[in-house]
């Protein structure tokens, strides 16, 4: 019963992430992908520590997994932030003519 509930939750979360990516236009798709990578990057160190704990020696595996997860997380967060900025530039360029008259 609990395994079925966990599988259902994973399926729901995966469906939500994929549907958010599938229905966005091209300019906003980079922003959505960037946010997804930032979220996965934040969750990467604890998941790496768990993976190292279950696949390696008790203490050393946990430390190596946490280190690998941290390095992976930093890369994902950096790439996600760059994707967000890259997706926001065309939107800012399109919105600038409408916003600038209100600033002056």
Biopython code that builds the backbone (N, CA, C, O; Angstrom):
import numpy as np
from Bio.PDB.StructureBuilder import StructureBuilder

atoms = [
    (1, "UNK", "N", (0.815, -1.189, 0.000)),
    (1, "UNK", "CA", (0.000, 0.000, 0.000)),
    (1, "UNK", "C", (0.860, 1.254, 0.000)),
    (1, "UNK", "O", (0.622, 2.183, -0.772)),
    (2, "UNK", "N", (1.879, 1.273, 0.888)),
    (2, "UNK", "CA", (2.746, 2.453, 0.965)),
    (2, "UNK", "C", (3.567, 2.599, -0.305)),
    (2, "UNK", "O", (3.793, 3.716, -0.771)),
    (3, "UNK", "N", (4.021, 1.474, -0.878)),
    (3, "UNK", "CA", (4.802, 1.524, -2.106)),
    (3, "UNK", "C", (3.963, 2.074, -3.253)),
    (3, "UNK", "O", (4.460, 2.836, -4.083)),
    (4, "UNK", "N", (2.709, 1.692, -3.298)),
    (4, "UNK", "CA", (1.814, 2.184, -4.339)),
    (4, "UNK", "C", (1.583, 3.698, -4.181)),
    (4, "UNK", "O", (1.489, 4.420, -5.173)),
    (5, "UNK", "N", (1.493, 4.166, -2.941)),
    (5, "UNK", "CA", (1.297, 5.584, -2.671)),
    (5, "UNK", "C", (2.537, 6.384, -3.089)),
    (5, "UNK", "O", (2.412, 7.465, -3.664)),
    (6, "UNK", "N", (3.729, 5.855, -2.802)),
    (6, "UNK", "CA", (4.969, 6.527, -3.196)),
    (6, "UNK", "C", (5.089, 6.561, -4.714)),
    (6, "UNK", "O", (5.471, 7.585, -5.281)),
    (7, "UNK", "N", (4.767, 5.462, -5.374)),
    (7, "UNK", "CA", (4.826, 5.413, -6.835)),
    (7, "UNK", "C", (3.831, 6.400, -7.442)),
    (7, "UNK", "O", (4.134, 7.057, -8.438)),
    (8, "UNK", "N", (2.667, 6.503, -6.853)),
    (8, "UNK", "CA", (1.678, 7.464, -7.337)),
    (8, "UNK", "C", (2.141, 8.895, -7.153)),
    (8, "UNK", "O", (1.910, 9.740, -8.019)),
    (9, "UNK", "N", (2.796, 9.177, -6.027)),
    (9, "UNK", "CA", (3.304, 10.525, -5.785)),
    (9, "UNK", "C", (4.409, 10.869, -6.778)),
    (9, "UNK", "O", (4.456, 11.985, -7.295)),
    (10, "UNK", "N", (5.298, 9.913, -7.046)),
    (10, "UNK", "CA", (6.365, 10.150, -8.022)),
    (10, "UNK", "C", (5.781, 10.391, -9.405)),
    (10, "UNK", "O", (6.240, 11.272, -10.132)),
    (11, "UNK", "N", (4.779, 9.618, -9.768)),
    (11, "UNK", "CA", (4.148, 9.785, -11.069)),
    (11, "UNK", "C", (3.464, 11.143, -11.167)),
    (11, "UNK", "O", (3.532, 11.789, -12.213)),
    (12, "UNK", "N", (2.806, 11.588, -10.099)),
    (12, "UNK", "CA", (2.145, 12.883, -10.100)),
    (12, "UNK", "C", (3.154, 14.014, -10.243)),
    (12, "UNK", "O", (2.944, 14.936, -11.031)),
    (13, "UNK", "N", (4.252, 13.950, -9.484)),
    (13, "UNK", "CA", (5.266, 15.001, -9.549)),
    (13, "UNK", "C", (5.912, 15.031, -10.930)),
    (13, "UNK", "O", (6.128, 16.108, -11.486)),
    (14, "UNK", "N", (6.220, 13.875, -11.484)),
    (14, "UNK", "CA", (6.804, 13.816, -12.819)),
    (14, "UNK", "C", (5.839, 14.370, -13.857)),
    (14, "UNK", "O", (6.247, 15.117, -14.746)),
    (15, "UNK", "N", (4.576, 14.015, -13.756)),
    (15, "UNK", "CA", (3.577, 14.537, -14.679)),
    (15, "UNK", "C", (3.411, 16.034, -14.573)),
    (15, "UNK", "O", (3.225, 16.715, -15.581)),
    (16, "UNK", "N", (3.477, 16.555, -13.356)),
    (16, "UNK", "CA", (3.352, 18.000, -13.158)),
    (16, "UNK", "C", (4.533, 18.731, -13.790)),
    (16, "UNK", "O", (4.348, 19.751, -14.454)),
    (17, "UNK", "N", (5.738, 18.218, -13.587)),
    (17, "UNK", "CA", (6.927, 18.865, -14.149)),
    (17, "UNK", "C", (6.913, 18.793, -15.668)),
    (17, "UNK", "O", (7.213, 19.780, -16.339)),
    (18, "UNK", "N", (6.568, 17.638, -16.212)),
    (18, "UNK", "CA", (6.540, 17.492, -17.665)),
    (18, "UNK", "C", (5.437, 18.341, -18.272)),
    (18, "UNK", "O", (5.639, 18.933, -19.333)),
    (19, "UNK", "N", (4.277, 18.420, -17.633)),
    (19, "UNK", "CA", (3.194, 19.216, -18.191)),
    (19, "UNK", "C", (3.521, 20.696, -18.148)),
    (19, "UNK", "O", (3.138, 21.433, -19.056)),
    (20, "UNK", "N", (4.216, 21.149, -17.122)),
    (20, "UNK", "CA", (4.611, 22.561, -17.070)),
    (20, "UNK", "C", (5.575, 22.881, -18.193)),
    (20, "UNK", "O", (5.522, 23.974, -18.756)),
    (21, "UNK", "N", (6.455, 21.951, -18.531)),
    (21, "UNK", "CA", (7.400, 22.173, -19.608)),
    (21, "UNK", "C", (6.711, 22.074, -20.965)),
    (21, "UNK", "O", (7.087, 22.788, -21.894)),
    (22, "UNK", "N", (5.720, 21.211, -21.097)),
    (22, "UNK", "CA", (5.117, 20.939, -22.399)),
    (22, "UNK", "C", (4.186, 22.053, -22.863)),
    (22, "UNK", "O", (4.029, 22.234, -24.071)),
    (23, "UNK", "N", (3.568, 22.801, -21.971)),
    (23, "UNK", "CA", (2.571, 23.776, -22.380)),
    (23, "UNK", "C", (3.091, 25.201, -22.424)),
    (23, "UNK", "O", (2.317, 26.119, -22.696)),
    (24, "UNK", "N", (4.372, 25.418, -22.167)),
    (24, "UNK", "CA", (4.901, 26.776, -22.165)),
    (24, "UNK", "C", (5.456, 27.138, -23.530)),
    (24, "UNK", "O", (6.004, 26.280, -24.222)),
    (25, "UNK", "N", (5.324, 28.402, -23.929)),
    (25, "UNK", "CA", (5.917, 28.848, -25.195)),
    (25, "UNK", "C", (7.440, 28.811, -25.126)),
    (25, "UNK", "O", (8.022, 28.590, -24.064)),
    (26, "UNK", "N", (8.072, 29.029, -26.273)),
    (26, "UNK", "CA", (9.520, 28.875, -26.360)),
    (26, "UNK", "C", (10.270, 29.840, -25.447)),
    (26, "UNK", "O", (11.263, 29.447, -24.834)),
    (27, "UNK", "N", (9.825, 31.087, -25.340)),
    (27, "UNK", "CA", (10.546, 32.062, -24.515)),
    (27, "UNK", "C", (10.469, 31.698, -23.035)),
    (27, "UNK", "O", (11.428, 31.899, -22.288)),
    (28, "UNK", "N", (9.336, 31.169, -22.622)),
    (28, "UNK", "CA", (9.185, 30.831, -21.214)),
    (28, "UNK", "C", (9.654, 29.413, -20.899)),
    (28, "UNK", "O", (9.784, 29.054, -19.729)),
    (29, "UNK", "N", (9.908, 28.612, -21.914)),
    (29, "UNK", "CA", (10.355, 27.243, -21.670)),
    (29, "UNK", "C", (11.716, 27.235, -21.002)),
    (29, "UNK", "O", (11.983, 26.386, -20.153)),
    (30, "UNK", "N", (12.587, 28.177, -21.377)),
    (30, "UNK", "CA", (13.891, 28.267, -20.733)),
    (30, "UNK", "C", (13.773, 28.612, -19.264)),
    (30, "UNK", "O", (14.537, 28.116, -18.436)),
    (31, "UNK", "N", (12.812, 29.463, -18.943)),
    (31, "UNK", "CA", (12.604, 29.837, -17.542)),
    (31, "UNK", "C", (12.107, 28.628, -16.746)),
    (31, "UNK", "O", (12.581, 28.372, -15.639)),
    (32, "UNK", "N", (11.159, 27.893, -17.307)),
    (32, "UNK", "CA", (10.616, 26.724, -16.608)),
    (32, "UNK", "C", (11.697, 25.650, -16.440)),
    (32, "UNK", "O", (11.814, 25.055, -15.369)),
    (33, "UNK", "N", (12.478, 25.402, -17.480)),
    (33, "UNK", "CA", (13.559, 24.426, -17.373)),
    (33, "UNK", "C", (14.596, 24.867, -16.347)),
    (33, "UNK", "O", (15.134, 24.045, -15.606)),
    (34, "UNK", "N", (14.874, 26.175, -16.308)),
    (34, "UNK", "CA", (15.825, 26.691, -15.335)),
    (34, "UNK", "C", (15.347, 26.506, -13.910)),
    (34, "UNK", "O", (16.124, 26.127, -13.033)),
    (35, "UNK", "N", (14.078, 26.772, -13.676)),
    (35, "UNK", "CA", (13.519, 26.586, -12.331)),
    (35, "UNK", "C", (13.567, 25.108, -11.944)),
    (35, "UNK", "O", (13.882, 24.776, -10.801)),
    (36, "UNK", "N", (13.257, 24.223, -12.887)),
    (36, "UNK", "CA", (13.331, 22.790, -12.605)),
    (36, "UNK", "C", (14.753, 22.375, -12.245)),
    (36, "UNK", "O", (14.949, 21.587, -11.320)),
    (37, "UNK", "N", (15.738, 22.889, -12.958)),
    (37, "UNK", "CA", (17.121, 22.525, -12.654)),
    (37, "UNK", "C", (17.565, 23.083, -11.307)),
    (37, "UNK", "O", (18.330, 22.434, -10.594)),
    (38, "UNK", "N", (17.098, 24.272, -10.949)),
    (38, "UNK", "CA", (17.447, 24.829, -9.643)),
    (38, "UNK", "C", (16.847, 23.972, -8.531)),
    (38, "UNK", "O", (17.511, 23.704, -7.529)),
    (39, "UNK", "N", (15.607, 23.544, -8.698)),
    (39, "UNK", "CA", (14.963, 22.703, -7.673)),
    (39, "UNK", "C", (15.692, 21.363, -7.545)),
    (39, "UNK", "O", (15.944, 20.895, -6.434)),
    (40, "UNK", "N", (16.030, 20.749, -8.682)),
    (40, "UNK", "CA", (16.748, 19.476, -8.636)),
    (40, "UNK", "C", (18.146, 19.681, -8.049)),
    (40, "UNK", "O", (18.641, 18.818, -7.324)),
    (41, "UNK", "N", (18.782, 20.805, -8.353)),
    (41, "UNK", "CA", (20.099, 21.085, -7.804)),
    (41, "UNK", "C", (20.085, 21.253, -6.297)),
    (41, "UNK", "O", (21.029, 20.852, -5.615)),
    (42, "UNK", "N", (19.021, 21.843, -5.773)),
    (42, "UNK", "CA", (18.895, 21.989, -4.322)),
    (42, "UNK", "C", (18.710, 20.628, -3.658)),
    (42, "UNK", "O", (19.214, 20.399, -2.558)),
    (43, "UNK", "N", (17.998, 19.737, -4.310)),
    (43, "UNK", "CA", (17.750, 18.408, -3.745)),
    (43, "UNK", "C", (18.868, 17.406, -4.015)),
    (43, "UNK", "O", (18.832, 16.290, -3.498)),
    (44, "UNK", "N", (19.843, 17.783, -4.806)),
    (44, "UNK", "CA", (20.899, 16.851, -5.203)),
    (44, "UNK", "C", (21.827, 16.426, -4.061)),
    (44, "UNK", "O", (22.138, 15.237, -3.991)),
    (45, "UNK", "N", (22.295, 17.299, -3.163)),
    (45, "UNK", "CA", (23.189, 16.819, -2.090)),
    (45, "UNK", "C", (22.568, 15.771, -1.161)),
    (45, "UNK", "O", (23.223, 14.767, -0.883)),
    (46, "UNK", "N", (21.331, 15.955, -0.666)),
    (46, "UNK", "CA", (20.801, 14.885, 0.183)),
    (46, "UNK", "C", (20.551, 13.586, -0.584)),
    (46, "UNK", "O", (20.733, 12.498, -0.038)),
    (47, "UNK", "N", (20.137, 13.697, -1.843)),
    (47, "UNK", "CA", (19.937, 12.477, -2.631)),
    (47, "UNK", "C", (21.266, 11.790, -2.907)),
    (47, "UNK", "O", (21.336, 10.561, -2.904)),
    (48, "UNK", "N", (22.324, 12.566, -3.147)),
    (48, "UNK", "CA", (23.644, 11.978, -3.346)),
    (48, "UNK", "C", (24.144, 11.284, -2.089)),
    (48, "UNK", "O", (24.762, 10.222, -2.165)),
    (49, "UNK", "N", (23.877, 11.886, -0.926)),
    (49, "UNK", "CA", (24.284, 11.257, 0.331)),
    (49, "UNK", "C", (23.531, 9.946, 0.548)),
    (49, "UNK", "O", (24.123, 8.959, 0.985)),
    (50, "UNK", "N", (22.250, 9.928, 0.250)),
    (50, "UNK", "CA", (21.484, 8.678, 0.376)),
    (50, "UNK", "C", (21.988, 7.613, -0.588)),
    (50, "UNK", "O", (22.128, 6.446, -0.221)),
    (51, "UNK", "N", (22.258, 8.020, -1.818)),
    (51, "UNK", "CA", (22.756, 7.065, -2.797)),
    (51, "UNK", "C", (24.108, 6.516, -2.367)),
    (51, "UNK", "O", (24.356, 5.317, -2.498)),
    (52, "UNK", "N", (24.993, 7.381, -1.851)),
    (52, "UNK", "CA", (26.290, 6.911, -1.387)),
    (52, "UNK", "C", (26.182, 5.997, -0.180)),
    (52, "UNK", "O", (26.956, 5.051, -0.034)),
    (53, "UNK", "N", (25.212, 6.287, 0.689)),
    (53, "UNK", "CA", (25.020, 5.453, 1.873)),
    (53, "UNK", "C", (24.603, 4.045, 1.494)),
    (53, "UNK", "O", (25.099, 3.074, 2.065)),
    (54, "UNK", "N", (23.694, 3.924, 0.534)),
    (54, "UNK", "CA", (23.178, 2.607, 0.177)),
    (54, "UNK", "C", (24.064, 1.859, -0.806)),
    (54, "UNK", "O", (23.940, 0.641, -0.929)),
    (55, "UNK", "N", (24.965, 2.557, -1.516)),
    (55, "UNK", "CA", (25.768, 1.865, -2.515)),
    (55, "UNK", "C", (27.241, 1.715, -2.126)),
    (55, "UNK", "O", (27.991, 1.038, -2.829)),
    (56, "UNK", "N", (27.666, 2.333, -1.024)),
    (56, "UNK", "CA", (29.070, 2.262, -0.650)),
    (56, "UNK", "C", (29.240, 1.866, 0.801)),
    (56, "UNK", "O", (28.282, 1.462, 1.460)),
    (57, "UNK", "N", (30.471, 1.982, 1.303)),
    (57, "UNK", "CA", (30.715, 1.700, 2.715)),
    (57, "UNK", "C", (29.954, 2.686, 3.598)),
    (57, "UNK", "O", (29.622, 3.780, 3.142)),
    (58, "UNK", "N", (29.673, 2.330, 4.831)),
    (58, "UNK", "CA", (28.790, 3.136, 5.664)),
    (58, "UNK", "C", (29.167, 4.621, 5.779)),
    (58, "UNK", "O", (28.338, 5.465, 5.437)),
    (59, "UNK", "N", (30.331, 4.971, 6.225)),
    (59, "UNK", "CA", (30.652, 6.380, 6.429)),
    (59, "UNK", "C", (31.273, 6.996, 5.185)),
    (59, "UNK", "O", (30.899, 8.099, 4.787)),
    (60, "UNK", "N", (32.205, 6.305, 4.575)),
    (60, "UNK", "CA", (32.895, 6.819, 3.400)),
    (60, "UNK", "C", (31.929, 7.002, 2.233)),
    (60, "UNK", "O", (32.019, 7.994, 1.509)),
    (61, "UNK", "N", (31.015, 6.070, 2.044)),
    (61, "UNK", "CA", (30.029, 6.185, 0.966)),
    (61, "UNK", "C", (29.126, 7.383, 1.136)),
    (61, "UNK", "O", (28.779, 8.048, 0.160)),
    (62, "UNK", "N", (28.739, 7.664, 2.377)),
    (62, "UNK", "CA", (27.891, 8.820, 2.640)),
    (62, "UNK", "C", (28.632, 10.108, 2.327)),
    (62, "UNK", "O", (28.072, 11.011, 1.706)),
    (63, "UNK", "N", (29.905, 10.204, 2.758)),
    (63, "UNK", "CA", (30.679, 11.419, 2.499)),
    (63, "UNK", "C", (30.931, 11.624, 1.012)),
    (63, "UNK", "O", (30.790, 12.737, 0.507)),
    (64, "UNK", "N", (31.299, 10.568, 0.315)),
    (64, "UNK", "CA", (31.546, 10.683, -1.122)),
    (64, "UNK", "C", (30.249, 11.017, -1.866)),
    (64, "UNK", "O", (30.257, 11.827, -2.793)),
    (65, "UNK", "N", (29.148, 10.402, -1.465)),
    (65, "UNK", "CA", (27.860, 10.704, -2.095)),
    (65, "UNK", "C", (27.437, 12.137, -1.862)),
    (65, "UNK", "O", (26.920, 12.785, -2.772)),
    (66, "UNK", "N", (27.649, 12.646, -0.651)),
    (66, "UNK", "CA", (27.306, 14.036, -0.367)),
    (66, "UNK", "C", (28.182, 14.984, -1.173)),
    (66, "UNK", "O", (27.701, 16.004, -1.665)),
    (67, "UNK", "N", (29.467, 14.656, -1.312)),
    (67, "UNK", "CA", (30.368, 15.495, -2.098)),
    (67, "UNK", "C", (29.971, 15.484, -3.571)),
    (67, "UNK", "O", (29.929, 16.537, -4.209)),
    (68, "UNK", "N", (29.682, 14.316, -4.110)),
    (68, "UNK", "CA", (29.244, 14.231, -5.509)),
    (68, "UNK", "C", (27.918, 14.959, -5.716)),
    (68, "UNK", "O", (27.731, 15.641, -6.724)),
    (69, "UNK", "N", (27.004, 14.815, -4.765)),
    (69, "UNK", "CA", (25.727, 15.517, -4.865)),
    (69, "UNK", "C", (25.891, 17.020, -4.805)),
    (69, "UNK", "O", (25.177, 17.754, -5.487)),
    (70, "UNK", "N", (26.837, 17.485, -3.985)),
    (70, "UNK", "CA", (27.073, 18.922, -3.890)),
    (70, "UNK", "C", (27.655, 19.469, -5.189)),
    (70, "UNK", "O", (27.224, 20.516, -5.673)),
    (71, "UNK", "N", (28.623, 18.770, -5.748)),
    (71, "UNK", "CA", (29.217, 19.211, -7.016)),
    (71, "UNK", "C", (28.161, 19.189, -8.122)),
    (71, "UNK", "O", (28.073, 20.124, -8.919)),
    (72, "UNK", "N", (27.373, 18.139, -8.168)),
    (72, "UNK", "CA", (26.299, 18.046, -9.154)),
    (72, "UNK", "C", (25.264, 19.147, -8.936)),
    (72, "UNK", "O", (24.774, 19.740, -9.898)),
    (73, "UNK", "N", (24.934, 19.419, -7.687)),
    (73, "UNK", "CA", (23.954, 20.459, -7.376)),
    (73, "UNK", "C", (24.434, 21.843, -7.772)),
    (73, "UNK", "O", (23.654, 22.643, -8.288)),
    (74, "UNK", "N", (25.706, 22.137, -7.537)),
    (74, "UNK", "CA", (26.248, 23.442, -7.928)),
    (74, "UNK", "C", (26.175, 23.611, -9.436)),
    (74, "UNK", "O", (25.813, 24.680, -9.926)),
    (75, "UNK", "N", (26.518, 22.562, -10.174)),
    (75, "UNK", "CA", (26.430, 22.632, -11.630)),
    (75, "UNK", "C", (25.003, 22.822, -12.117)),
    (75, "UNK", "O", (24.753, 23.619, -13.021)),
    (76, "UNK", "N", (24.073, 22.096, -11.523)),
    (76, "UNK", "CA", (22.673, 22.231, -11.927)),
    (76, "UNK", "C", (22.124, 23.609, -11.594)),
    (76, "UNK", "O", (21.407, 24.198, -12.403)),
    (77, "UNK", "N", (22.448, 24.132, -10.418)),
    (77, "UNK", "CA", (21.949, 25.455, -10.040)),
    (77, "UNK", "C", (22.530, 26.523, -10.952)),
    (77, "UNK", "O", (21.818, 27.433, -11.377)),
    (78, "UNK", "N", (23.828, 26.419, -11.258)),
    (78, "UNK", "CA", (24.446, 27.397, -12.150)),
    (78, "UNK", "C", (23.808, 27.359, -13.530)),
    (78, "UNK", "O", (23.484, 28.402, -14.098)),
    (79, "UNK", "N", (23.629, 26.165, -14.066)),
    (79, "UNK", "CA", (23.009, 26.046, -15.383)),
    (79, "UNK", "C", (21.562, 26.521, -15.353)),
    (79, "UNK", "O", (21.103, 27.157, -16.301)),
    (80, "UNK", "N", (20.839, 26.221, -14.280)),
    (80, "UNK", "CA", (19.452, 26.665, -14.170)),
    (80, "UNK", "C", (19.329, 28.175, -14.106)),
    (80, "UNK", "O", (18.441, 28.755, -14.731)),
    (81, "UNK", "N", (20.217, 28.818, -13.352)),
    (81, "UNK", "CA", (20.174, 30.282, -13.260)),
    (81, "UNK", "C", (20.483, 30.906, -14.621)),
    (81, "UNK", "O", (19.847, 31.883, -15.014)),
    (82, "UNK", "N", (21.454, 30.347, -15.337)),
    (82, "UNK", "CA", (21.770, 30.869, -16.663)),
    (82, "UNK", "C", (20.609, 30.670, -17.633)),
    (82, "UNK", "O", (20.362, 31.524, -18.484)),
    (83, "UNK", "N", (19.900, 29.563, -17.515)),
    (83, "UNK", "CA", (18.724, 29.357, -18.363)),
    (83, "UNK", "C", (17.613, 30.346, -18.017)),
    (83, "UNK", "O", (16.933, 30.848, -18.912)),
    (84, "UNK", "N", (17.427, 30.627, -16.744)),
    (84, "UNK", "CA", (16.404, 31.599, -16.341)),
    (84, "UNK", "C", (16.730, 32.976, -16.902)),
    (84, "UNK", "O", (15.857, 33.664, -17.431)),
    (85, "UNK", "N", (18.000, 33.375, -16.783)),
    (85, "UNK", "CA", (18.412, 34.673, -17.311)),
    (85, "UNK", "C", (18.256, 34.700, -18.827)),
    (85, "UNK", "O", (17.778, 35.687, -19.386)),
    (86, "UNK", "N", (18.660, 33.614, -19.496)),
    (86, "UNK", "CA", (18.518, 33.550, -20.948)),
    (86, "UNK", "C", (17.068, 33.571, -21.406)),
    (86, "UNK", "O", (16.773, 34.099, -22.479)),
    (87, "UNK", "N", (16.172, 33.019, -20.631)),
    (87, "UNK", "CA", (14.757, 33.060, -20.985)),
    (87, "UNK", "C", (14.102, 34.383, -20.635)),
    (87, "UNK", "O", (13.104, 34.763, -21.247)),
    (88, "UNK", "N", (14.656, 35.095, -19.650)),
    (88, "UNK", "CA", (14.059, 36.365, -19.238)),
    (88, "UNK", "C", (14.449, 37.514, -20.163)),
    (88, "UNK", "O", (13.729, 38.509, -20.251)),
    (89, "UNK", "N", (15.575, 37.385, -20.849)),
    (89, "UNK", "CA", (16.032, 38.484, -21.713)),
    (89, "UNK", "C", (15.044, 38.767, -22.841)),
    (89, "UNK", "O", (14.709, 39.934, -23.045)),
    (90, "UNK", "N", (14.549, 37.762, -23.597)),
    (90, "UNK", "CA", (13.564, 38.087, -24.640)),
    (90, "UNK", "C", (12.255, 38.646, -24.076)),
    (90, "UNK", "O", (11.625, 39.497, -24.702)),
    (91, "UNK", "N", (11.852, 38.179, -22.915)),
    (91, "UNK", "CA", (10.630, 38.719, -22.316)),
    (91, "UNK", "C", (10.829, 40.164, -21.880)),
    (91, "UNK", "O", (9.928, 40.989, -22.036)),
    (92, "UNK", "N", (11.998, 40.477, -21.336)),
    (92, "UNK", "CA", (12.275, 41.859, -20.931)),
    (92, "UNK", "C", (12.365, 42.766, -22.153)),
    (92, "UNK", "O", (11.914, 43.911, -22.123)),
    (93, "UNK", "N", (12.948, 42.249, -23.220)),
    (93, "UNK", "CA", (13.048, 43.044, -24.443)),
    (93, "UNK", "C", (11.662, 43.327, -25.017)),
    (93, "UNK", "O", (11.416, 44.416, -25.537)),
    (94, "UNK", "N", (10.767, 42.364, -24.927)),
    (94, "UNK", "CA", (9.414, 42.566, -25.446)),
    (94, "UNK", "C", (8.584, 43.471, -24.543)),
    (94, "UNK", "O", (7.705, 44.181, -25.033)),
    (95, "UNK", "N", (8.843, 43.463, -23.234)),
    (95, "UNK", "CA", (8.054, 44.264, -22.298)),
    (95, "UNK", "C", (8.607, 45.666, -22.100)),
    (95, "UNK", "O", (7.896, 46.535, -21.595)),
    (96, "UNK", "N", (9.851, 45.912, -22.481)),
    (96, "UNK", "CA", (10.489, 47.207, -22.217)),
    (96, "UNK", "C", (9.735, 48.384, -22.821)),
    (96, "UNK", "O", (9.594, 49.392, -22.130)),
    (97, "UNK", "N", (9.234, 48.337, -24.067)),
    (97, "UNK", "CA", (8.521, 49.509, -24.596)),
    (97, "UNK", "C", (7.248, 49.856, -23.813)),
    (97, "UNK", "O", (6.818, 51.010, -23.808)),
    (98, "UNK", "N", (6.659, 48.879, -23.164)),
    (98, "UNK", "CA", (5.433, 49.142, -22.409)),
    (98, "UNK", "C", (5.709, 49.606, -20.985)),
    (98, "UNK", "O", (4.875, 50.281, -20.381)),
    (99, "UNK", "N", (6.871, 49.251, -20.444)),
    (99, "UNK", "CA", (7.211, 49.603, -19.077)),
    (99, "UNK", "C", (7.911, 50.957, -18.980)),
    (99, "UNK", "O", (7.685, 51.703, -18.027)),
    (100, "UNK", "N", (8.754, 51.278, -19.952)),
    (100, "UNK", "CA", (9.544, 52.501, -19.885)),
    (100, "UNK", "C", (8.721, 53.781, -19.774)),
    (100, "UNK", "O", (9.134, 54.676, -19.037)),
    (101, "UNK", "N", (7.571, 53.932, -20.464)),
    (101, "UNK", "CA", (6.823, 55.180, -20.276)),
    (101, "UNK", "C", (6.331, 55.407, -18.838)),
    (101, "UNK", "O", (6.116, 56.549, -18.431)),
    (102, "UNK", "N", (6.157, 54.348, -18.085)),
    (102, "UNK", "CA", (5.686, 54.500, -16.705)),
    (102, "UNK", "C", (6.806, 54.865, -15.733)),
    (102, "UNK", "O", (6.545, 55.287, -14.606)),
    (103, "UNK", "N", (8.062, 54.699, -16.179)),
    (103, "UNK", "CA", (9.186, 55.002, -15.315)),
    (103, "UNK", "C", (9.572, 56.473, -15.309)),
    (103, "UNK", "O", (10.178, 56.954, -14.351)),
    (104, "UNK", "N", (9.222, 57.194, -16.379)),
    (104, "UNK", "CA", (9.626, 58.609, -16.477)),
    (104, "UNK", "C", (8.443, 59.525, -16.460)),
    (104, "UNK", "O", (8.604, 60.743, -16.534)),
]
sb = StructureBuilder()
sb.init_structure("model")
sb.init_model(0)
sb.init_chain("A")
sb.init_seg("    ")
for serial, (resi, resn, name, xyz) in enumerate(atoms, 1):
    if name == "N":
        sb.init_residue(resn, " ", resi, " ")
    sb.init_atom(name, np.array(xyz, "f"), 0.0, 1.0, " ", f" {name:<3s}", serial, name[0])
structure = sb.get_structure()
